[in-house]
Amino acid sequence: MSSKEFVYGYYFNNDAKGEKILSLETLDTSRKYWLHFDYTKATTKEWFENHSQLNPAVINALLNEETRPRATPLNEGVLISLRGVNLAPDSNPEDMVSIRVWFTPNYIVSTRRRTLLSTKDMADDLEQGIGPKSPAQFTVSLTGRLIERMTDTINDIEDKVAEIEESILTSSTYELRNDVAGLRRQIISLRRYLSPQREAMLQLLSEKITLFSSDEKIQLRETTDHLTRFIEDLDSIKDRAAVTQEEINNRLAEQMNNRMYVLSIVAAIFLPLGFLTGLLGINVGGIPGAENTNAFIIFSGILVVIVALQVLIFKKKKWF
């Protein structure tokens, strides 16, 4: 299998500059290394099942189509599944991209389906000589980058909610209602993945996992705290969005009530007028004024007086 069959492959060096792995056939397992695969390729599955010599449970986790964030110690390594925000063009940020990692003291094997910018950053750092020097440092750096790239997405959601809060009085409430509903869907989707991701980060900090140094544990704890703040921010934004949506619904209901009130006033004004005109319009003998040429003018004047009296009564009762 040539280097074209996997996405990234590097040996870790003490000078922080990664050395590219050219072929899996010549892979030097005595050195520390990182291999990153696209698990949808048939060649990837074939290599894992026939040449990787990994535990079947690990292989299944790395090739599994669906997974949720977790960190599970297994024998000499840790099986990690994390998610990052989808920052690809024309994509929804809440459609998060997953990465699966098998991490041991000597090597890291990771898989993904869609491109994840955080792994690209790791490869760039290794090329430039500012990358991690060991699998443990790689894991710490990767988790930090995954969380760091969520900052702009969460800030954008918060800014949009703030804009909607300010626009309630001036914009169309119907359009704002759709915007708030879309934001709430994004928040719920992000929250659904970030909560188990926090649990996965806490698992990495547990005493069962001894692959990290004390400094690396501190960095992981900072990343976990950062993630916790994001979750708390999402909870706060979700509450604000709910209050905003409730206010929009109240305004829509108020608008509807005002329109119904106006229609009710109009109907109340024309109800006696309609009764009188209907009564005098029946085609039977004895209708008053039938022989009087001024009857229409007199009747119209009576209707005007009735409307004026109704308006005075409505104003006195403060109905409008």
URVENQUI-V453439 format. One record per residue. N is the residue number from 1. RES is the residue in one small letter. SS is DSSP state (A for helix, B for strand, O for the rest). BURIAL is # if it has 24 or more other C-alpha atoms within 12 Angstrom, else .. Layout:
# URVENQUI-V453439
n: <N | N>
res: <RES | RES>
ss: <SS | SS>
burial: <BURIAL | BURIAL>
This chain:
# URVENQUI-V453439
n: <1 | 2 | 3 | 4 | 5 | 6 | 7 | 8 | 9 | 10 | 11 | 12 | 13 | 14 | 15 | 16 | 17 | 18 | 19 | 20 | 21 | 22 | 23 | 24 | 25 | 26 | 27 | 28 | 29 | 30 | 31 | 32 | 33 | 34 | 35 | 36 | 37 | 38 | 39 | 40 | 41 | 42 | 43 | 44 | 45 | 46 | 47 | 48 | 49 | 50 | 51 | 52 | 53 | 54 | 55 | 56 | 57 | 58 | 59 | 60 | 61 | 62 | 63 | 64 | 65 | 66 | 67 | 68 | 69 | 70 | 71 | 72 | 73 | 74 | 75 | 76 | 77 | 78 | 79 | 80 | 81 | 82 | 83 | 84 | 85 | 86 | 87 | 88 | 89 | 90 | 91 | 92 | 93 | 94 | 95 | 96 | 97 | 98 | 99 | 100 | 101 | 102 | 103 | 104 | 105 | 106 | 107 | 108 | 109 | 110 | 111 | 112 | 113 | 114 | 115 | 116 | 117 | 118 | 119 | 120 | 121 | 122 | 123 | 124 | 125 | 126 | 127 | 128 | 129 | 130 | 131 | 132 | 133 | 134 | 135 | 136 | 137 | 138 | 139 | 140 | 141 | 142 | 143 | 144 | 145 | 146 | 147 | 148 | 149 | 150 | 151 | 152 | 153 | 154 | 155 | 156 | 157 | 158 | 159 | 160 | 161 | 162 | 163 | 164 | 165 | 166 | 167 | 168 | 169 | 170 | 171 | 172 | 173 | 174 | 175 | 176 | 177 | 178 | 179 | 180 | 181 | 182 | 183 | 184 | 185 | 186 | 187 | 188 | 189 | 190 | 191 | 192 | 193 | 194 | 195 | 196 | 197 | 198 | 199 | 200 | 201 | 202 | 203 | 204 | 205 | 206 | 207 | 208 | 209 | 210 | 211 | 212 | 213 | 214 | 215 | 216 | 217 | 218 | 219 | 220 | 221 | 222 | 223 | 224 | 225 | 226 | 227 | 228 | 229 | 230 | 231 | 232 | 233 | 234 | 235 | 236 | 237 | 238 | 239 | 240 | 241 | 242 | 243 | 244 | 245 | 246 | 247 | 248 | 249 | 250 | 251 | 252 | 253 | 254 | 255 | 256 | 257 | 258 | 259 | 260 | 261 | 262 | 263 | 264 | 265 | 266 | 267 | 268 | 269 | 270 | 271 | 272 | 273 | 274 | 275 | 276 | 277 | 278 | 279 | 280 | 281 | 282 | 283 | 284 | 285 | 286 | 287 | 288 | 289 | 290 | 291 | 292 | 293 | 294 | 295 | 296 | 297 | 298 | 299 | 300 | 301 | 302 | 303 | 304 | 305 | 306 | 307 | 308 | 309 | 310 | 311 | 312 | 313 | 314 | 315 | 316 | 317 | 318 | 319 | 320>
res: <m | s | s | k | e | f | v | y | g | y | y | f | n | n | d | a | k | g | e | k | i | l | s | l | e | t | l | d | t | s | r | k | y | w | l | h | f | d | y | t | k | a | t | t | k | e | w | f | e | n | h | s | q | l | n | p | a | v | i | n | a | l | l | n | e | e | t | r | p | r | a | t | p | l | n | e | g | v | l | i | s | l | r | g | v | n | l | a | p | d | s | n | p | e | d | m | v | s | i | r | v | w | f | t | p | n | y | i | v | s | t | r | r | r | t | l | l | s | t | k | d | m | a | d | d | l | e | q | g | i | g | p | k | s | p | a | q | f | t | v | s | l | t | g | r | l | i | e | r | m | t | d | t | i | n | d | i | e | d | k | v | a | e | i | e | e | s | i | l | t | s | s | t | y | e | l | r | n | d | v | a | g | l | r | r | q | i | i | s | l | r | r | y | l | s | p | q | r | e | a | m | l | q | l | l | s | e | k | i | t | l | f | s | s | d | e | k | i | q | l | r | e | t | t | d | h | l | t | r | f | i | e | d | l | d | s | i | k | d | r | a | a | v | t | q | e | e | i | n | n | r | l | a | e | q | m | n | n | r | m | y | v | l | s | i | v | a | a | i | f | l | p | l | g | f | l | t | g | l | l | g | i | n | v | g | g | i | p | g | a | e | n | t | n | a | f | i | i | f | s | g | i | l | v | v | i | v | a | l | q | v | l | i | f | k | k | k | k | w | f>
ss: <O | B | A | A | A | O | O | B | B | B | B | O | O | O | O | O | O | O | B | B | O | O | B | O | O | O | O | O | O | O | O | O | B | B | B | B | B | B | O | O | O | A | A | A | A | A | A | A | A | A | O | O | O | O | O | A | A | A | A | A | A | A | A | O | O | O | O | O | O | B | B | B | B | B | O | O | B | B | B | B | B | B | B | B | O | O | O | O | O | O | O | O | O | O | O | O | B | B | B | B | B | B | B | O | O | O | B | B | B | B | B | B | O | O | O | O | A | A | A | A | A | A | A | A | A | A | A | A | O | O | O | O | O | O | A | A | A | A | A | A | A | A | A | A | A | A | A | A | O | O | A | A | A | A | A | A | A | A | A | A | A | A | A | A | A | A | A | O | O | O | O | O | A | A | A | A | A | A | A | A | A | A | A | A | A | A | A | A | A | A | A | A | A | A | A | A | A | A | A | A | A | A | A | A | O | O | O | O | O | O | O | O | O | A | A | A | A | A | A | A | A | A | A | A | A | A | A | A | A | A | A | A | A | A | A | A | A | A | A | A | A | A | A | A | A | A | A | A | A | A | A | A | A | A | A | A | A | A | A | A | A | A | A | A | A | A | A | A | A | A | A | A | A | A | A | A | A | A | A | A | O | O | O | O | O | O | O | O | O | O | O | O | O | O | A | A | A | A | A | A | A | A | A | A | A | A | A | A | A | A | A | A | A | A | A | A | O | O | O | O>
burial: <. | . | . | . | # | # | # | # | # | # | # | # | # | . | . | # | # | # | # | # | # | . | . | # | . | . | # | . | . | . | . | # | # | # | # | # | # | # | # | . | . | . | . | # | # | . | # | # | . | . | . | # | . | # | . | . | . | # | # | . | # | # | # | # | . | . | # | # | # | # | # | # | # | . | . | . | # | # | # | # | # | # | # | # | # | # | # | . | . | . | . | . | # | # | # | # | # | # | # | # | # | # | # | # | # | # | # | # | # | # | # | # | # | # | # | # | # | # | # | . | # | # | # | . | # | # | # | . | . | . | # | # | # | # | # | # | # | # | # | # | # | # | # | # | # | # | # | # | # | # | # | . | # | # | . | . | # | # | . | # | # | # | . | # | # | . | . | # | . | . | . | . | # | . | . | # | # | . | # | # | # | . | # | # | # | # | # | # | . | # | # | . | # | # | # | # | # | # | # | # | # | # | # | # | # | . | . | . | # | . | # | # | . | . | . | # | # | . | # | # | # | # | # | # | . | # | # | # | . | # | # | . | # | # | # | . | # | # | . | # | # | # | . | # | # | . | # | # | # | . | . | . | . | . | . | . | . | . | . | . | . | . | . | . | . | . | . | . | # | . | . | . | # | . | . | . | . | . | . | . | . | . | . | . | . | . | . | . | . | . | . | . | . | . | . | . | . | . | . | . | . | . | . | . | . | . | # | . | . | # | . | . | . | . | . | . | . | . | . | .>
